[in-house]
Amino acid sequence: MTDPLDRAIAHARVWLDQLDTAPAGATATAADLRKALGGPLPEQPGDPAALIDALAANTRGGLNANTGGRFYGWVMSGGLPGALAADWLVSAWDQNVGLYSVAPAAAMIEDITGAWLKELFDLPRESSFAFTTGCQLAHVVCLSAARHRMLAARGWDVEMQGLSGAPAIRVLTSQNRHKSIDAAARYLGLGQNSLVDVETGPMGDMSARDLERRLAEGAAPTIVCLNAADLNVGTFDDFSVLIPLARRAGAWVHVDGAFGLFARVSPKLRAMTDGIDGADSWATDGHKWLNVPYDCGIALVRDADAHRAAMSMGAAYLSPSGEARDPNDWNLELSRRARAIPVYVALQELGREGVAELVERCCRHCRAIVEGIGALPGARALNTPSLNQGLVRFEEPGRSDTENDRFTDAVIARINASGEAFFSGTTWNGRRVMRVSVVSWRTNKADVARAIAAAAAALGTSNIRP
């Protein structure tokens, strides 16, 4: 085992050491990667150390440097040093965290880490939790518990009877929701048609008046999904108003807090989350603002009985330990890696104050990038970031909106091609824009300056045309 592990460590060091100088985005084409990595299935065994060397060489140019400080596309962070090292140990230990008896230390760490997260976010301590692949599956876990409780209240045992003939559940959700909510509704058999759009304001926050109207439209079992925070501009729904409305109507309230839930840790930003603890379930990601390696989602559910009823499975060979929490009772996966361990180390590496400082620092950097690029000729900031998400549009005078849509995409491509920074494009209020997302612990003031300079250079290039 020594040679391949030593080679992997050497290549990992090279990758991490060059993050400040390498292109922020991948440079290889699909054809390049297929040629380098493809070929027929080998017939004979290979040397593991040589294979690791080949893997490092053949993926060169095909990796986004989202682990660095100059990657602002989507919401992708880099592993904290301790969390990354812990993740290596997770792979080496290779524990299957289904039952405590199968992986005692890993299961105990998960139990402790879940309690720490409830304390970190100041959510109801009686809540249950699960570690998932990401927020997508955290939604599935939370909405499974919601489905159980809402149908049980109407005398329907969905785990035994299935959904055929069950009362139809409706999901009231923001027009500005993440599409992972749609996917979760499909996976759970609720169907796309169960989703009912609730109107939003100009910055994407849910309208209390329209939610109240929707809640009054019928007596169907109802789930309300709220945002903390919106994917594009970081807008939070008004939990202190919306959650009591929904609870009075007997609805289950779920919060998509993929990254925004971490605002609750910061004394400066916590007010954005006022009232969020009144919800029934919350979903977030560790591999976003906590900066642990992929993959790590977190589901938290106030009604632990509903959570366990929806998730637990039984078999003769899956005897519960009786000594401690069995993770399998709360999770979709029976076989899974010990993904709570990097979170456990990250929370100790940062501490509560360190998490708050990381969140606040990313917000400052996002605002500096958006304002800096927005002040350039040919650029316009579409929001003043209050969190870590911002939007910029690029426009040339006298051109139509459609032409400036193409111009915006062309400028983004030019910035990314420079390697100095990486941004992703999106559509906001019907127009193409550049999205700025800052979530990495590595991002610093020098990275911010490089991003602004890259945008200035791209706008100054005369051959950019829609």
Secondary structure, DSSP 8 states (H G I E B T S, - for coil): -HHHHHHHHHHHHHHHHTTTTS-SS----HHHHHHHH--S--SS---HHHHHHHHHHHTTTS---TTSSSB-STT-----HHHHHHHHHHHHHT--TTSTTTSHHHHHHHHHHHHHHHHHHT--TT-EEEEESSHHHHHHHHHHHHHHHHHHTTT--HHHH-STTS---EEEEETT--HHHHHHHHHTT--GGGEEEE-B-TTS-B-HHHHHHHHTT--S-EEEEEEBS-TTT--B--HHHHHHHHHHTT-EEEEE-TTGGGGGG-TTTGGGGTTGGGSSEEEEESSSTT---S--EEEEES-HHHHHHHH----TT----SSS--GGGG-S-SS---THHHHHHHHHHHHHHHHHHHHHHHHHHHHHHHHHHHTSTTEEES---SSSEEEEEE--TT--HHHHHHHHHHHHHHHHHHTS-B-EEEEETTEEEEEEE---TT--HHHHHHHHHHHHHHHT-TT---
